[in-house]
Amino acid sequence: MLMKRKSRDEIKREFESLAFEYMDQLFSTALRLTKNPLDAEDLLQDTYLRAYRFFNKFAPGTNFKAWIFKILTNTFINRYRKKQREPQKVEFDKVEFAYSDDDDKSENRAHQETIDYQVYEELFDDKIKDALDRLAEDFRIVVILCDIHGFSYKEIAEIVDVPIGTVMSRLSRGRKQLQKFLEEYAIQEGYIKRKLDG
């Protein structure tokens, strides 16, 4: 039996029903990566354009959130990192991802929940956002993906295209840097007491 080809309108509706659910989370991540609202809007627009263009590569029933976050991350790395070295030269590889929605859901999520953009803004004041912005880019990306969006180590490894061990190392180092950045602030706000010498 031949499968009926989907019309352009059907494809568009299907894409919108999946993609728009993550717009706030994608924008908050784009803002954390670019540190500039206008660049974040450009990155989000580029991400949606690429995701729609390559939507035929997405396998229905697999992890759409991880797929579109990988597009966001790759677009940032390809466009915004290379922009510093080669401002006029930007190349994109074809986007091909295969995600399985297997039993990898509980790996590091026992204590985590996905936090949407509004909740994130309410929970994290300027000091914490500033500390996050001070992290080295590689650390910042994995901390955002893990601690804000709740991706598993395996998903993060696929999104940023590094081994799981590298994800764990970057996450550990990023969290330690964040702790150091925030220690003085926490003391000032009375969350922790200053350690006494001796």
N, C-alpha and C positions, 0 to 999 in steps of 0.2 A: 504494500500500500504506500503510495507516494504521500509524503508529508507536505502540507500546504505551506508555501512560503509566507512569512509574515510581511504585512504591508509596512511601509515606512512609518505610518501613524502608530501602528501596533508596537513597533520597535521603540519609537519615541516614548510612548506611554509606559512601556515596560521599564525603560531606562529611567525615566523620571520617578516612577514608583519606588525604585531601588535607590537611586542616587540622591534624591532630595532629602531623604531621611537623615543623611550624614552631613548635610551642608554646614551646620553650625560647628560640628566637631572638626570638620576639615578646615573651616576658616580659622578656628582657634589654633589648630596645629600650624597652619600657614603663617599666622601671626607670630607664633612662638619661633618659627624657623626664620622668617624674614626680618622680624623685629620692626616692621613698618606696615601700617594699614594698607597703603596703596599697593605695595609689593605683594602683600598677602592677598588682596583682591585679584591682582594679576595672576598670582600663582593658582588661586582657586579657579579662576576662569580657564586658565590653561589646562588644569587638571580635568575639569568637566568636558572641555573640548576634546582632549585626548581620550578620556574614558568613553565618550559617545562615539568617537571615531573608531575605537577598537572594541566596541561593545560586543561585536560578533565573536571576539576571542574569549569573552567571559562565559564559563560553563554554568548554565542555570542550576541552582541547587547548591552551588559551592559558596564560599565565603566572600560575598560581594564587598563587605567592609574592608577586609584585608586587601582585596584586589584594588579598590579605589585609593586606599591609603598608600599602596605601593606606587601607584601612578603619581600621587601627590609628592611622595618622597623622591622618586626618580626625577620628576620634573624639577623639583627644587635643586637636587644635586646637579643634574645636567645643565639646567639653565642658569641658576643663580650662582653656583660655585664657579662654573666655567666663565661666567660673565666677568668675573674679576680678572681672569687671566686673558681671555679672548672675547672681548665684549661683542664683537660682530659675528662670532662663529658659534652657532648652537646646532647640535645634531641630536636627534632622537632616534633611539632604536625602536623597532617594533615592540609593542607591548604584548607579551604572551605570558600568561600566568596560569598555573594549575594549582588550585587549592583544594585540599580534601577537608571536609568538615568531619574529621574523625574524632577519636576519643581524646584529642589533645586539648580539651577545653578546661581541664582543672589543673593544669601544670603549675601555674603560679597565680591562679585566680581565686583561691580559697578566701582570701581577705580583700578582694578587689571588686569594684563595681564600675561599669562604664559611667563616666561623668560627662554630661552634655555641657555645651558651651556656657549656658546661663549659670548652671550650678558651679562650674569651674570658676567663673568670674566672681561669684559670691564667696566661694571658699578661699580663694587665693588673693590676698591683698597685694599692693604694689611691691612690698619688700620681697615677698616670695616670688612674684613674677620677675622682679629684677634679678634675684638669685638664679632663677631658672635661665634667664637670658645670659647670665655670666658663664654658664657652662660651655665647655667646648662643644662645637656643633655635633660631633659624633655621639657625645654623651647626652646632649639635650634631646636629640631625636629619639633615642631608645627610652629615656626617662618619660618623655611625653607619650610615646606609644604604649609603654607598660603601665605607668602609674596614673596617667590621666585617661587613656582610652581602654586599658585593660586587655591589650593583646597578650597572648601567650608568648613565651620565648621562641617557640617554633614559628609562629606567625611573624614576629618581629624579624627573625632571621631571614624569612622569605621576603619581607617588605624591604629591608635594607640590604639584602643580598650579601650577608656575612654568616659565618658559622654560628651555631647556638652558643658555643663557648665564648665567642667574641661579644655576643649580645649580653651574656651574663657578666662578663668582665666590664664592659662599658657601663652597664646598669649599676654595678657595684661601685665603680669609681665615680660615676655621676652622682649617685646618692650620697657618697661620702663627701664630695665637693659641695653638694647642696647643704648637707649637715653643717659643714664648716662655715659656709657663707651665712647660714641662718642662726648659728649659735649665739653670736653677739646680739642679734635682734631678739632672739628668744629670751636671753637674759634681761635685756632692757624691758621687754613686755611682761616679765615675771613668769614666763612659762617654765623656766628652769633657773636654778640658783647657780651663781658663779662658783666654780670649784676653788676651794681654799688651798693654798700651798702648804705643804707640810702635812 
